[in-house]
């Protein structure tokens, strides 16, 4: 082989190795930032397992590199979430963070994502500010929103239960959002909110709030909190005898909470879910079976929402042929998909909200539960169009990448 020919061969292979198909890309890094030891841990700590399963089910590799997986427990402390997001984006060079319960924490992480030009998929925080005034090109909202959770069941309850309501609301962003949307739904149906009590996160004794609700004599009590706070409030309501006379609406009805609370604690309560383990979406039966085998209980909405968000992100990277943020976002915007979580699901380009059907559920009495964890009766469905706020009604100015 003469020298000239050898040079041509070297140049040719150098060109090949630097084309997108052969270029050595850095590994894709994904992280779950969640509450594994705080008030919501019983509901969402297993989102870490769900994300890891998504990575494994995808094949563990994308763009020819092994996917690197991280997780952090921020204990539901917003300042810790902010600190950990900085560490994940800036030091660990994570490409996308998933989950982040607690709206204040999630909004802080969304801001960090924009500053670092990395992606954030909010799964369990629920605030509409992600897709409203605080929207940005780097944040996607998955699984649900406070608008959906409140509006879907709120309109249904005002029609089917009664129009006199009282609320006990968690005193932070998530609670404020829920209360606003429930009040709007009630107003649309000509109802009245008789009163509202704000309860700090971590409240141990709800007696004084519940006694005020009892005195108001509403048709419906909105119990707008979650986790240990919610269980404490419901048990106290049973103790003082108001659950027998008032219908309860819960924005946070999840398998783990129902099972942890004990038999019939939540019986008769209503809520809205974007997913339930008995719904037959593509691949959902197989996933539920695998989850049952591993954890001896079914996954909840947030577990499957996390799984879906991670999987759809990795598929977008694969379609883009790159983990470049702008290329991946283009693949996500206006993308319609069918997976175990949404059938179909759609990612709106206007506000980065992932939308799908909502289900109105009622908790069965223990005697009516025919198989383990089959706690819910589906009493209605709401279309994605009705369940999620129209982008035209939001103050989202998505803009472009900066």
C-alpha positions in Angstrom: 0.0 0.0 0.0 1.6 3.3 -1.1 1.8 6.3 1.1 -0.8 8.3 -0.8 -3.3 5.5 -0.7 -2.8 5.1 3.1 -3.4 8.8 3.6 -6.7 8.5 1.7 -7.8 5.5 3.8 -7.0 7.4 7.0 -8.9 10.5 5.9 -11.9 8.3 4.8 -12.2 6.5 8.2 -11.7 9.8 10.1 -14.6 11.2 8.2 -16.8 8.2 9.0 -16.0 8.2 12.7 -17.0 11.9 12.9 -20.4 11.5 11.2 -23.5 11.2 13.5 -23.8 7.5 13.0 -20.3 6.8 14.2 -19.4 9.8 16.3 -18.5 9.0 19.9 -21.3 10.7 21.8 -21.3 11.0 25.6 -23.5 8.7 27.5 -27.1 9.9 28.2 -27.6 10.6 31.9 -31.0 10.6 33.6 -31.8 11.2 37.3 -34.8 10.9 39.6 -35.1 13.6 42.3 -37.8 12.6 44.7 -39.0 12.2 48.3 -37.8 8.9 49.7 -38.0 9.6 53.4 -40.3 12.6 53.8 -44.1 13.0 54.1 -44.8 11.7 50.5 -42.3 8.8 50.5 -45.1 6.2 50.8 -46.5 7.4 47.5 -43.5 8.2 45.4 -40.3 6.8 46.7 -40.7 3.9 44.2 -40.6 6.3 41.3 -36.8 5.5 41.5 -37.7 1.9 40.7 -40.0 2.9 37.9 -37.4 5.0 36.2 -34.8 2.3 36.5 -37.2 -0.2 35.0 -37.8 2.2 32.1 -34.1 2.4 31.4 -33.8 -1.5 31.6 -36.9 -2.0 29.4 -35.4 0.4 26.8 -32.4 -1.8 26.7 -30.0 0.1 29.0 -28.3 1.7 26.0 -29.0 4.6 23.7 -26.9 6.0 20.8 -24.5 3.2 21.4 -23.7 4.1 25.0 -24.9 2.7 28.3 -27.5 5.0 30.0 -26.2 6.3 33.3 -28.8 6.5 36.1 -28.8 8.7 39.2 -31.3 9.3 42.0 -31.5 11.7 45.0 -33.7 12.0 48.0 -34.5 15.7 48.7 -36.8 14.8 51.6 -39.5 17.2 50.3 -37.3 20.2 51.2 -37.3 22.8 48.4 -33.9 24.2 49.3 -32.4 20.7 49.2 -34.1 20.0 45.8 -32.5 23.2 44.5 -29.1 22.3 45.7 -29.3 18.7 44.4 -30.5 19.9 41.0 -27.5 22.1 40.7 -25.2 19.2 41.6 -26.9 16.8 39.2 -26.9 19.3 36.2 -23.5 20.9 36.8 -21.3 18.3 38.5 -22.8 15.0 37.4 -23.7 16.4 34.0 -27.1 14.8 34.0 -29.1 15.4 30.8 -32.6 15.1 32.3 -34.1 15.2 35.8 -37.5 13.5 36.5 -40.2 13.7 39.1 -39.7 16.3 42.0 -42.9 16.3 44.2 -43.8 19.6 45.9 -44.5 22.5 43.6 -42.1 24.9 45.2 -39.2 22.4 44.8 -40.3 21.6 41.2 -40.4 25.2 40.1 -36.9 25.7 41.5 -35.6 22.7 39.6 -37.4 24.0 36.4 -35.4 27.2 36.8 -32.2 25.3 37.2 -33.0 23.3 34.1 -33.4 26.5 32.1 -30.2 28.0 33.5 -28.2 24.9 32.7 -29.9 24.2 29.3 -30.9 20.7 30.5 -34.3 19.0 30.6 -36.7 18.6 33.5 -39.8 16.3 33.4 -42.1 17.2 36.3 -44.2 14.2 37.2 -45.7 14.5 40.7 -45.7 18.2 41.6 -48.9 19.1 39.7 -48.5 22.9 39.6 -50.0 24.6 36.5 -47.2 27.2 36.7 -44.9 24.7 34.7 -47.2 25.1 31.8 -48.4 28.7 32.7 -46.4 31.8 33.6 -43.2 29.8 34.5 -43.2 27.6 31.3 -39.9 27.3 29.4 -38.5 25.2 26.6 -36.6 22.9 29.0 -39.5 21.8 31.2 -42.2 19.2 30.4 -45.2 18.4 32.6 -46.1 14.8 32.7 -48.8 12.6 34.4 -51.3 15.2 35.7 -51.9 18.7 36.8 -53.9 20.3 39.6 -56.3 21.7 37.0 -57.0 18.2 35.8 -57.3 16.7 39.3 -59.6 19.5 40.5 -61.7 20.3 37.4 -62.5 16.7 36.3 -63.8 15.5 39.6 -65.0 19.0 40.7 -67.5 19.4 37.8 -68.6 15.8 38.3 -69.1 16.2 42.0 -71.0 19.4 41.8 -73.4 17.6 39.4 -73.7 14.3 41.3 -73.0 15.0 45.0 -73.9 18.5 46.0 -73.0 22.2 45.6 -72.1 23.2 49.2 -68.4 22.6 49.8 -65.8 23.2 52.5 -62.0 22.8 52.0 -59.0 22.0 54.1 -55.9 22.9 52.0 -52.2 22.2 52.3 -50.5 25.6 52.8 -48.1 25.6 49.8 -48.2 26.0 46.0 -49.8 22.7 45.2 -52.7 23.3 47.7 -53.2 26.8 46.4 -53.5 25.6 42.8 -56.0 22.9 43.7 -58.2 25.2 45.7 -58.3 27.7 42.8 -59.3 25.1 40.3 -61.9 23.5 42.6 -63.4 26.9 43.3 -63.7 27.6 39.5 -65.3 24.2 38.9 -67.8 24.8 41.7 -68.6 28.3 40.5 -69.3 27.0 37.0 -71.9 24.7 38.4 -73.5 27.3 40.7 -72.2 26.0 44.0 -70.8 27.8 47.0 -67.6 27.3 49.1 -68.7 27.6 52.7 -65.2 28.0 54.0 -61.5 27.0 53.7 -58.8 26.3 56.3 -55.1 26.4 55.4 -53.1 23.6 57.1 -49.2 23.7 57.1 -47.3 20.8 55.6 -46.6 18.2 58.4 -49.7 19.0 60.4 -50.2 16.3 63.0 -53.6 17.2 64.4 -56.5 18.2 62.0 -59.2 18.3 64.7 -59.8 22.1 64.8 -60.0 22.2 61.0 -62.4 19.3 60.8 -64.7 20.7 63.5 -65.0 23.9 61.5 -66.0 21.8 58.5 -68.5 19.9 60.5 -70.1 23.1 61.8 -70.5 24.5 58.2 -72.5 21.3 57.3 -71.3 21.0 53.7 -72.3 18.3 51.1 -68.6 17.9 50.2 -65.3 18.2 52.1 -62.3 18.9 49.9 -59.3 17.4 51.6 -56.5 19.1 49.6 -53.4 17.4 51.1 -51.4 14.2 50.6 -49.2 11.6 52.3 -49.1 11.3 56.0 -51.0 14.5 56.4 -53.9 13.2 54.4 -54.0 9.9 56.3 -54.0 11.7 59.6 -56.8 14.0 58.6 -59.1 11.2 57.3 -58.6 9.0 60.4 -59.4 12.0 62.6 -62.5 12.7 60.5 -63.7 9.1 61.1 -63.0 9.5 64.9 -65.1 12.6 65.2 -67.9 11.2 63.1 -68.1 13.5 60.0 -67.3 11.0 57.3 -70.7 9.4 57.7 -72.5 12.6 56.7 -70.2 14.4 54.3 -68.7 13.2 51.0 -64.9 13.5 50.8 -63.1 14.5 47.6 -59.4 13.6 47.6 -56.9 14.9 45.1 -54.3 12.3 46.2 -56.0 8.9 46.2 -53.1 6.4 45.6 -52.8 2.7 46.2 -49.9 3.1 48.7 -51.8 5.6 50.8 -55.0 3.5 50.9 -53.1 0.4 51.8 -51.1 2.2 54.5 -54.1 3.8 56.0 -56.0 0.5 56.6 -59.3 -1.0 55.8 -62.2 1.3 54.9 -60.4 4.5 56.0 -61.0 6.0 52.5 -64.1 4.1 51.6 -66.6 6.2 49.7 -64.1 9.0 48.8 -63.9 10.4 45.3 -60.9 11.5 43.2 -59.5 11.8 39.6 -56.7 9.7 38.3 -54.8 9.8 35.0 -54.0 6.1 35.4 -55.1 3.1 37.4 -53.5 -0.4 37.4 -56.7 -2.2 36.1 -56.8 0.1 33.0 -55.8 -1.9 29.9 -53.3 0.2 28.0 -50.6 -1.2 25.6 -48.2 -3.2 27.7 -49.8 -2.3 31.1 -50.8 -5.8 32.1 -47.3 -7.1 31.6 -45.8 -4.1 33.5 -48.2 -4.5 36.4 -47.5 -8.2 36.6 -43.7 -7.5 36.7 -44.2 -4.8 39.3 -46.4 -7.0 41.4 -43.8 -9.8 41.3 -41.1 -7.4 42.4 -42.9 -5.3 45.1 -46.0 -7.4 46.0 -48.3 -4.5 45.2 -49.4 -2.6 42.0 -47.8 0.6 40.7 -49.5 3.9 41.2 -50.1 6.8 38.9 -46.8 8.5 39.6 -44.8 5.3 39.3 -46.2 4.7 35.8 -46.0 8.4 34.9 -42.3 8.4 35.8 -41.8 5.2 33.8 -43.6 6.8 30.8 -41.7 10.1 31.0 -38.3 8.4 31.1 -39.2 6.0 28.3 -40.5 8.7 26.0 -37.5 10.9 26.7 -35.1 8.0 25.7 -37.2 7.3 22.5 -37.0 11.0 21.6 -33.2 10.9 22.0 -33.1 7.8 19.8 -35.3 9.5 17.1 -33.1 12.6 17.3 -29.9 10.6 16.9 -28.5 12.9 19.5 -28.9 14.0 23.1 -28.6 17.7 22.0 -31.4 19.4 23.9 -32.9 21.3 21.0 -33.0 18.2 18.8 -34.7 16.2 21.6 -37.3 18.9 22.4 -38.2 19.0 18.7 -38.9 15.2 18.9 -41.0 15.6 22.0 -43.1 18.6 20.9 -46.5 17.6 19.3 -45.6 14.0 19.6 -48.4 11.5 20.1 -47.7 8.1 21.6 -49.3 5.0 23.1 -47.7 3.3 26.1 -48.6 1.8 29.5 -49.5 5.2 30.9 -51.4 7.0 28.1 -53.5 5.6 25.3 -53.1 7.9 23.6 -50.9 10.5 25.1 -49.9 13.8 23.5 -47.2 16.3 24.3 -48.4 19.8 23.4 -45.9 22.2 21.9 -47.7 25.3 23.2 -47.0 24.6 26.9 -45.2 21.2 27.1 -48.1 19.5 28.9 -48.5 15.8 28.3 -52.3 15.2 28.1 -54.5 12.1 28.2 -57.8 10.9 29.6 -58.8 11.3 33.2 -60.7 8.8 35.3 -63.2 9.6 38.1 -62.9 7.0 40.8 -64.6 6.1 44.0 -63.0 4.0 46.8 -64.8 0.7 47.3 -65.7 -0.6 50.7 -63.5 -3.5 51.9 -66.3 -6.0 51.4 -66.5 -5.0 47.7 -62.8 -5.5 46.9 -62.7 -8.8 45.1 -59.0 -9.0 44.5 -55.9 -7.5 46.2 -55.5 -3.7 45.7 -58.6 -3.4 43.5 -59.7 -0.5 45.6 -61.3 1.8 43.0 -64.5 1.8 41.1 -64.3 3.9 37.9 -67.4 6.0 37.9 -66.6 8.2 34.9 -64.1 9.3 32.2 -63.1 12.8 31.1 -61.5 13.5 27.7 -58.1 15.0 27.5 -59.7 18.1 25.9 -61.9 18.6 29.0 -59.5 17.4 31.7 -56.7 19.8 30.8 -56.7 23.5 30.5 -56.8 24.9 27.0 -53.4 26.4 26.2 -55.1 29.5 24.9 -56.3 30.1 28.5 -52.8 30.0 29.9 -50.2 32.8 30.3 -47.5 30.6 28.9 -45.0 32.4 26.6 -42.8 29.4 25.7 -40.5 31.5 23.5 -37.4 29.7 22.1 -34.1 28.4 23.4 -31.9 31.0 25.0 
